[in-house]
C-alpha cells in the first residue's frame, strides 16, 4: 500500500470517528508527534484510572501500541514525524478498528474544576472504548 493511501485512510477513519488527523502535533513538553485529535480535548486516551486511587477504570484490556507510542500518558499519539511514524499510527488505527474500538467524548464528572482546568479542556474527555 502506498503511503498516501494510508494517509487517506487515516483521514477517513478520523472523520468517521469525529476526530482530526494531526501529522504535525506536539504532546508532553513540546515533543513532536502524530496522532488523532478530538477538537478542544486533545489526543484520545486508550486507558484511564481513578484520579484518587489510580485504579484502572476502563475495560479495554491490553491495548497494542506501536514502538514509538507516546509513553508518558496512554493516548493515541506516536512520537516523531515522517513516513515511518505515520506508518506506525496507521497500523495502530487499523488495530483499533479491527478490535472494535470507538471514540467516546463527553463531559467529565470531576467537581471543583477551576477556570484554568476548563481553559485546558480538563472538563471534557475523549477516549477509545472497546465495544462488546
C-alpha positions, 0 to 999 in steps of 0.5 A, spaced: 500 500 500 502 506 498 503 511 503 498 516 501 493 511 501 494 510 508 494 517 509 487 517 506 485 512 510 487 515 516 483 521 514 477 517 513 477 513 519 478 520 523 472 523 520 468 517 521 470 517 528 469 525 529 476 526 530 482 530 526 488 527 523 494 531 526 501 529 522 504 535 525 502 535 533 506 536 539 504 532 546 508 532 553 513 538 553 513 540 546 515 533 543 513 532 536 508 527 534 502 524 530 496 522 532 488 523 532 485 529 535 478 530 538 477 538 537 478 542 544 480 535 548 486 533 545 489 526 543 484 520 545 486 516 551 486 508 550 486 507 558 484 511 564 484 510 572 481 513 578 484 520 579 484 518 587 486 511 587 489 510 580 485 504 579 484 502 572 477 504 570 476 502 563 475 495 560 479 495 554 484 490 556 491 490 553 491 495 548 497 494 542 501 500 541 506 501 536 514 502 538 514 509 538 507 510 542 507 516 546 509 513 553 508 518 558 500 518 558 496 512 554 493 516 548 493 515 541 499 519 539 506 516 536 512 520 537 516 523 531 514 525 524 515 522 517 513 516 513 515 511 518 511 514 524 505 515 520 506 508 518 506 506 525 499 510 527 496 507 521 497 500 523 495 502 530 488 505 527 487 499 523 488 495 530 483 499 533 478 498 528 479 491 527 478 490 535 472 494 535 474 500 538 470 507 538 471 514 540 467 516 546 467 524 548 463 527 553 463 531 559 467 529 565 464 528 572 470 531 576 467 537 581 471 543 583 474 544 576 477 551 576 477 556 570 484 554 568 482 546 568 476 548 563 481 553 559 485 546 558 479 542 556 480 538 563 472 538 563 471 534 557 474 527 555 475 523 549 477 516 549 477 509 545 472 504 548 472 497 546 465 495 544 462 488 546 
